[in-house]
Amino acid sequence: MQLVHDLLLHVPAFRGAYESHVFRQGGVLPHVFFWDVVQGVVRSFLAEGEEADWRRTLDFLEERSRLGDAAVDEVIVTSFLGDLPSPHEPGHGIVQQLGPVMAAKFGRMRPLG
């Protein structure tokens, strides 16, 4: 999927996770790969790791969310926004950093956070 390849160009820190994912899965499964993206973004937000720049990732996903591509939106909403930490979990504050398009989608999907 082009979204995954474009993300790797924008945030090269995900290259290692991508290569491990492709090795384990035998190809790119965007919904599965985005679990690793969420984990890296949350770690970066909590400053527990430097493997992903959470701001660059959120900016990239916000930009892609604005395009209205149904396949891209499905991955971002289901496998990124849907897997962000819940209010009682560490890193939930990242939800307050979402851009307007993703924040609206997140609010519709998870109105209680």
Sequence and secondary structure as in RCSB ss.txt:
>XXXX:A:sequence
MQLVHDLLLHVPAFRGAYESHVFRQGGVLPHVFFWDVVQGVVRSFLAEGEEADWRRTLDFLEERSRLGDAAVDEV
IVTSFLGDLPSPHEPGHGIVQQLGPVMAAKFGRMRPLG
>XXXX:A:secstr
 HHHHHHHHH GGGHHHHHHHHHHHSS  HHHHHHHHHHHHHHHHTTS SS  HHHHHHHHHHHHTT  HHHHHH
HHHHTGGGS  TTSTTGGGGGG  HHHHHHHHHH TT 
